[in-house]
């Protein structure tokens, strides 16, 4: 996430942005609920234009 969003914004985005693919949770909430980092990253890639090299 830091490589895609930048150091400062990645943390804020993960904490504040609610993702539909994560059932209305943020990245931080989904990880705290036990979702794997891989599935959370896939959800981020669904809603953001992430470079193919980072996918």
C-alpha positions in Angstrom: 0.0 0.0 0.0 2.8 2.4 0.7 4.3 1.9 -2.7 0.9 2.7 -4.3 -0.4 5.5 -2.1 2.8 6.9 -0.6 4.0 6.6 3.0 1.8 9.3 4.5 -1.5 8.6 2.6 -1.3 4.7 2.8 -1.9 4.7 6.6 -4.8 7.2 6.4 -6.4 5.4 3.5 -6.2 2.0 5.2 -7.8 3.5 8.3 -10.5 5.6 6.7 -11.6 4.3 3.3 -14.5 1.8 3.5 -14.4 -0.9 0.8 -17.5 -2.7 -0.5 -15.4 -5.8 -1.4 -14.6 -6.0 2.3 -18.2 -5.9 3.4 -18.1 -2.2 4.2 -14.9 -2.4 6.3 -11.7 -0.5 6.1 -8.4 -2.3 5.5 -7.5 -1.9 9.1 -10.8 -3.4 10.3 -10.6 -6.3 7.9 -7.1 -7.2 9.0 -8.1 -6.9 12.6 -11.0 -9.3 11.9 -8.6 -11.9 10.6 -8.8 -11.4 6.9 -5.6 -12.3 5.1 -3.4 -9.6 3.8 -3.6 -11.1 0.4 -7.4 -11.0 0.3 -7.4 -7.4 1.6 -4.9 -6.4 -1.1 -7.1 -8.0 -3.7 -10.0 -5.9 -2.5 -7.9 -2.7 -2.6 -6.9 -3.6 -6.2 -10.6 -3.9 -7.1 -11.4 -0.3 -6.1 -8.1 1.4 -7.0 -6.2 1.6 -10.2 -3.2 -0.3 -8.8 -0.2 -0.8 -11.2 -0.1 -4.4 -12.6 3.4 -4.7 -11.2 2.1 -4.2 -7.7 -0.9 -6.6 -8.0 
